[in-house]
Amino acid sequence: MSDKPVAPLAGVRVIEFTHMVMGPAAGLILADMGADVIKIEPVQGDSTRRLPGSGAGYFPMYNRNKRSLCVDLKAPAGKQAVLRLLDSADVLIENFRPGTMERLGFGYPALSERNPRLIYCSEKGFLPGPYEHRTALDEVAQMMGGLAYMTGPPGRPLRAGASVIDVQGGMFGATGVLAALYQRETSGRGQHVVASLFESTVFLVGQHMAQYAVTGKPAAPMPARVSAWAIYQVFDTADDDQVFVGVVSDKQWKVFCEAFELVDFANDPTLATNNDRVAHKDRILPVIKETFRRYTKQELMAKLDKTGLPFAPITKPEELFDDPHLAAGGGLLPVTISDGEHAGERTRLPALPMAMDGERFGVHHDVPRAGQHSREVLAEAGFSDAEIDQLLAEGVVSAESR
């Protein structure tokens, strides 16, 4: 728990109809910032809880600081219970296929009539247009939005190594919600916010589109790109490890040459500017590679750290648990694994990558177990114990036993 919680969204209630990553990521951002996020799950719990392999980390990563209500939305009593929650809610987030929420009776037109102040955030595959009927996934968007082409070697499109589009789509959705909350202060009304996977991908590759517009030459995939800088890549070290190093300004070049005693390079007028060095990259790089191979990984990083030059070790995700910077700065938050063979075990997962007034956002609700807060949420909505017991007995709602 954070000793000094920063809660700019305290008092904002969010009802979240989401699964997988994109929708939960939007809810996570709002939840970490203090909103009361109630996650609506099926009676048997969100299927994301049970994903294997690369999906096993989705639920614990994107669902802390939320409360769980497990309810059958197709049952009339379940639908009415959730409608009562929505009547006083500030925000709804959903990321189901187009038409699903409407079929369940939770479409924006119907809900905005009941609650004109409701901000309704849809996380979709596409914004309105010819593609909007399609089913999209993070990988689908990366392929058709140009990111996979730019990531892999020529002829071998490759998705990024994380759900970057799902998460970015969630970020844009949360940004839209925050803007709508601000606008509601003046208008008094909510609105429909839509964020999408495809357009999020296109926004990411916009720099490459602009490059083509400026130069008339298509951007090459990153493994084959012509870098804007002569030194901007991964280098081998003496202990068979690797370090990324970048030298991106003329001032940094001077510092770099001095630190590694590259006197000839420092005094060479043909290498004075960045564009000069890019033109002579084939002459520079062999010398730099040989210079770096004289150092172990730790020696090289220590030397670069003193110079203030950009550098980075090549880190695996599992190594980040022991990163001293993350540990010291509140970058990892303690949570409990809620599902699977390691349910009940504690771990630490990344915090929001931001601070406000010098404070990081912490954990005020652990990752919820399926139905953990069903009774609590329904009681807050005005249901009596007898009414809740009846919903449970009828299988409309599921909850942990008291």
N, C-alpha and C positions, 0 to 999 in steps of 0.2 A: 504494500500500500504506500502511496505517496504521502509524505509528511505534510507537504504544502500543495494540495491538489489545485491545479489550474483548471477551472471549469467555465470557460466562456459560454458554453451552450447549456449550462444548468437551467432546468425548467423547460427545455425543449423535449417534447416526446415524439419519438420516431417509432412507427410500426413497420417492421421489415419483413417482406415476403421474398426471401432470396435463397439461393443455393450456390454451390461452387465457389467462385472467387469474385467476380465483378461486383455483384450486388452486395455481398458481405463486406468487401473492401470499402465501399461507400459508407455502409453503416458503421464499420470500424472507426473510420475517421471521425464521424460525428460522435460516436460513443466515447472514444478516447478524449474528446474535447468536452465531455460532460453531459451530452444528451442522454436521456433515458431511452435506450433502444430496446424494444421488445421484439424478439425474433419469433415469428410465427412459423411453427414447424408442423408437419403431418403428425398424426397421433403416434406413429412409430418412430418419429424423429427424422430429421433431415438426412437424406441418403448420403450427403457429403460426409457425414460422420463415419461412414463405413467404406470409403474409397480406399483401395490398396495402392501400393507403389507410389508414383509421383504425386498422387492425389492425397496421400495419407496426412500431409501437413496442412491441407487447406483449412479444415475446420478449426484446429487450435490456433492457427495464425490469424485468422480473420474474424473471430467471433468472441474475443474477450470483451469485457465491459458491456455485455448484453444480457438481457433476461430472456428465458425460453418459455414460450407458451405453446404446448402441443395440442392442436385442435383440428377436427375434421371440418374443413371449409365447405364440403359438399352437403353436410348435414344442416338442415335449417337452423337448429339451435346453435350449432357452431358458427354459422354465418352471422347470426344475430349477435352472438357474443362479441365477435370481432368488430362488427359494425358499431357496437357501443363503444369499443375502444377508439375507433376511428373518428367518432363524433367529436372527441375532445383532443385528437392528436394534432400535432403540428406538421408532421412529415410522414409520408409513406414512401418506401423504397421497394421496387420489385424488379426482378430480372428474368421473368419467364417469357416464353415464346409469345409473339404477337397474338393477341386474342384470348390468351389464357385467363387473364384477370377479368376481362369482360365476361367470359363464360361463367366465371365464378360469382359474378355480381359485384366485382370490386374495380370496375373500370373508372377512369378519371371522371367522365361526365356525371356518372351516378353519384360518386362520392363527393364531387365538388358541389353538387346540389345540397347534399346533407351537411357538408362542412365547407363553406366557401373559403375558409382560411387555410385549408389543407394544401400543402405543397407536395405534389405527387411526382416522384422521381422514378423514371423508367430507364433501366440500364439495358440497352438493346444491342443487336448486332449492327444495325445500320440506322442512320437518320432517314427521314422520309425521302423516297425516291424509288427507282426501279428495283433495287435490291432488298427493300425493307421486309419483304415476305420471307426471305431466306433465313435458314438457321445458321448462326455464326458461332464460332468458338475462337478462343485466343489464337490458335494456330491457323485457322481459316483466315482470320483477319491479317495475320502476319504474312501469309502467302500472297493474298490478293492486294495487300496494301503496300507491297514493295519492301517490307522489312526483311523478310526471309531471303529475298534476292540479295539485299545489301549485306546480310550477315554471313552467308556461306561463301565458299570459293566459287569462282565462275562455273556455272553449270550445275552447282550443287546447293540449291536453296536450303537454308537452315534456320529454323526458328531460334529465337533468343533462348538463353538458358534459364529463364524464369517466366512467370505469367505476366510479362510486362504490360501487355495490352489490357488484360483484365484489370490489373491494378490501376493503370492509367485511366481506363474508362471509369473505374470507381472514383478516382480522384476528381475527374471532370464532373461526375455526377454530384459528388459532395460539394464541389465548388459552386455548381449551379444551385444547389439547395441553400448554401450560405447566401448567395446573391438574392435568391427569392425570399429568404427570411428577412433580409435587409429591406428589400423593396416592399414587403408586406407591411412594414412599419409605416409606410406612407399610403399605400393603396388600400390596406385592410383586407386584401384578398390573396389567396394562394395562387399557384399556377402549375402547369405541367412542365417539368424539366426532363429532357431526354439527353442521355449521353450514349455513345456508341463505340463499338470495337473497331469497325472499319475506319471511320473518320478519325479515331484516335491514332490508328496506325499511320494514316496519311499525314496527320499533323507531325508525327515523329520524323517521317522521311521528307518533310517539307524542305529541309535544308538541302537535300540532294536534288529536289525539283528546282530549287532556286539556283543551285550550282549549274544545272543544265541551262536555265534561263540566262544566266550571266555569261557562261563560257561557250554555250552551244555544243558542249561535249557531255554525253551521258556519264553519270557518276558510276564508277567501277565498284563492284562489291568490295567490302572492307578489306578482305585478305589480299586483294589485288589493287587496292587504291594507290593513287599517287598522293602521298601525305603532304600536308601543307608545311611540314617541318622535316628537317633532315634527320634529327634524332627524336624519334617518337615511336618506340617499339619495345618489344621484350628482348632482353639480352641474357645470354648464358653466363653463369658464374663459375668460379674455380671448383666449387663443391657440387657441380652438376645440378644446380638449382637455377632459378630464373628471377629476374627483376625487370619491371617495366621502368623506362626512363624517358622523360620528355625534356627537350630544350626548345622553348617556344618563343624566345625573344632574343634580340641582339645583346641585351644586358645579361641574360642568362648564359648566353654563349661565352661571354667574357669570364663570368664566374666559373663556368664549367671548365674552360681551358686552364684557368689558374689552378683550380682544385686538383686537376689530374695532370698538371704540368705538361700540357700540350702546347709548348711554346711555339712550334712551327705553325700550328693552326691559329693561334692567337695573333700572330704577326702577319698572317697571310691576307693581303687586301682582297683577294678573290673570294674570301669567305666572310667578309665583313657584315653582310646583310643576310637576313633569313632566306630570301630568294636566291642569293648566291650559293648558300649552303645546300639548298634543295637541288640546284643545278649540278653541284659537285658531290652529291650524296654517295655515288659509287666510290669516290675517292676517300670520303670521310669514314664511312661505316666500317670498313675492315680494320682501320686503326682503333676505332672506338670499341669494337667487339674484342679485339685483342687486349686492349687496356682493361676492360671490365673482367675478362677471364682471369686476371691476376688476383682478383678479390673473391672471397667467399660471399655468399648472400648477405650475411650479417655485416661483414666488413664494408661491402659496397653500400648497403643501406645506411650505415652509420656515417659514412663519408658524405653521402648525398644529403642526409638529414642536416648536417652542419652547413651545407651550402645553401639550403633553402630551395633546391631544385625539385621539380615534380618527380616522384618515384613511387613505386608500389610493389610489394611482394605479390606473387600469384597465389592467392588464398583460396582454399576450398571452403564451402559453406560450413562444414562441421568444425573448422578451425576458428570460426568467428565466436564460438562460445567462450573462448579463452582470450579474446582480443582485449588488451589492457585499456585501450581508449573507450571501447563500448562499456566495459565494466566500470570504469571510473566516471563516465558521463551520463549514466542512466540510460544507456542505449539498449539494454536488454531488460525485459520485464519478467518477473516471476509469474508463471501461470501453471495450472494443473492440467495435465492431459485428461480429457473427459471421456474418451472412447478408445476401444481397441485393447490389445494385450497389455499396453502400458498405462491403461486408465488409472488415474489416481497418483501417478508419478509427477513430480515437479520438474519443470524445465524453465528456460529463459528464452524469450523470443523478442524480436526487434520492436522497439518503441516507434511511435511516429517520428519521422526524421525532422523534427522542428522543436523549437522552444518558444515560449512566450513569457516575456518579463523575466527571462533567465531561468524559467522552470520547464522541465520536460513533463510530458503527460504520462501518468502512471496507470495503475490497475485499481479500479474501484469495484469491479465485479469480475470474478474469475471466469474462465471459459465455462459456459453453462452446460450442465447435464441436460439431456432431453427432458423437457417438462418440469425442470427444477423450479420454475417460478409460476407454474400454471395457476395454482391456488392463490398466490400472492397477487398476481396481475388481475385475476377475475374479481378478487375481493376489492381491489382498488377501483374496479369498474362498477362496483355496487352490488355484486352478486353475494347472496347470503351463503353461509356454510351449507345449508340444505340444498340450495340451487346448484352449488358447485359439486356436492356429492352426487346429485342426480345426473349432472353432465358426465361425471366420471363413471357412474354406474351404467350409463347408456353408451359409453365408449366414444362419446363426442369429444371428450377431452381426456388426455392422459397426464399424469403427474407422478412425481416421486412419492412414495408412501411416507406419511408423516412419522 
